[in-house]
Amino acid sequence: AVAVAASCISMAAIVGVLLCCPAAAALLAQPLSRLPTPRTAASPFAGYRCAPPRLAIADPATKPVPPVVAFSGLEGKALLVTPDDIPTKAQIREALPEHCFKRDTARSMKYAVQSVLVTAACAATGLFIPMKLAALPLWIAYAAATGTAATGCWVVAHECGHGAFSDNKRIQTAVGYLLHSALLVPYFSWQRSHAVHHANTNHISQGETHVPIVVNGRAGVETPGGERELATARLFGTKLFGAIQLFLHLVIGWPAYLLWGATGGPKHGVTNHFWPSAPFSKALWPASWPKKVLQSDIGVLATLGGLALAAAKFGALKVLALYGLPLIVTNMWLVGYTWLQHTDVDVPHLSGDDFSYMRGAFLSIDRPYGKLFDWLHHKIGSTHVAHHIDCTIPHYHAREATDAIAKAFPKAYLYDPTPVHKALWRVATNCFAVKRERPDDGRYLWVPV
């Protein structure tokens, strides 16, 4: 039952997209539209398969949008943003209420306890599910609920890693270390790599996660192989290849990133979050970070030891069902959030010449996750732009900060109202490889199959 359940949970994202979403089912029944004829001078949007975007931030006639695979719910907005539209950190500070930057240890701890209790309550239900094949639907439901709840614990630990949990660094580190270790996340290792991700969001060579491969890419500067990826997509068909992308990202993506730095840019090479030296690249771990990587391993090994003891007493299959299946779901949430926060059909990546910290931060995308998931996951997906602008803003101030940013900088702020399951399918079936639009343009755009 556990083996079958694991397979079912592994495909949960694909099933959710294909069966629970009428729009995705309709996509399966129809061929993917190719990029139509070039736009005319009369309208920069003529010829695209979607309706002309309703853009309030610029006149398309004077600020044309380059060719893209399709338009997301952003309607090309990210492609119209220029460096002059991006505020400075000082301007952000002026636009946000001062209390948005204040951390309250007791309030942060309340949310940590909330996530732990909800996760524990869900996990307790698994004790009453029999280890029988007939109970497979119950195990799948258990994994989905418990893994979704545990994602809240993940987000709290993530906030600790950013210094947004408390001004008391010992409390902050202890909470983050314990929660992440319990989820087999190497706390300090990920703290370092995630800081690199924030510093280089959507940077084509120095980005740390979800860095796209480039058509005719230059090794060492870009990640080459885009032409092969597009050829594979044409061979399989974009729908089947999109389903494969969902599986690879959501199920394999997180362990692959921890073990060999999958989807990272070329700057740091092949990295490992558990071993900071040869045969892996040391570039991600300067100064004292190798020692901290090994300190992270202690927490992960302690959790594995506890699981081994539980398996010896209650049986390995029971432990795998109670702990392993929800962990798959938690990891799927993590990768799904990150993927959609920084990727869509009309959101570019940048060369070093065009990149700045603030411009990268404003290429993050807020999305509508709904009240339940916002409550469970502390608004990690609906207020992510503010988080990338200043990651020390606590999540309980992030909604107010987001509203202030959207009001003060409407040209730069990105919010896509597309339902998340539809956005996930759109990204999985369109975002395969990028290409630099022109030698004098530092933006890399997704290439149609």
Salt bridges, closest charged atoms under 4 A:
GLU75 OE2 - ARG54 NH2 3.33
ASP85 OD2 - LYS63 NZ 3.49
GLU98 OE2 - ARG93 NH2 3.07
GLU159 OE2 - HIS395 ND1 3.06
ASP167 OD1 - ARG103 NE 2.84
GLU208 OE1 - HIS268 ND1 3.56
GLU222 OE2 - ARG218 NH2 3.00
ASP344 OD2 - ARG367 NH2 2.90
ASP344 OD2 - ARG426 NH2 2.69
ASP354 OD2 - ARG359 NH1 3.64
GLU400 OE1 - HIS99 NE2 2.73
ASP403 OD1 - ARG399 NH2 3.22
ASP416 OD2 - ARG367 NH1 3.11
ASP416 OD2 - ARG426 NH2 2.85
ASP440 OD1 - ARG438 NE 2.95
ASP441 OD2 - ARG438 NH1 3.89
ASP441 OD2 - ARG443 NH2 3.10
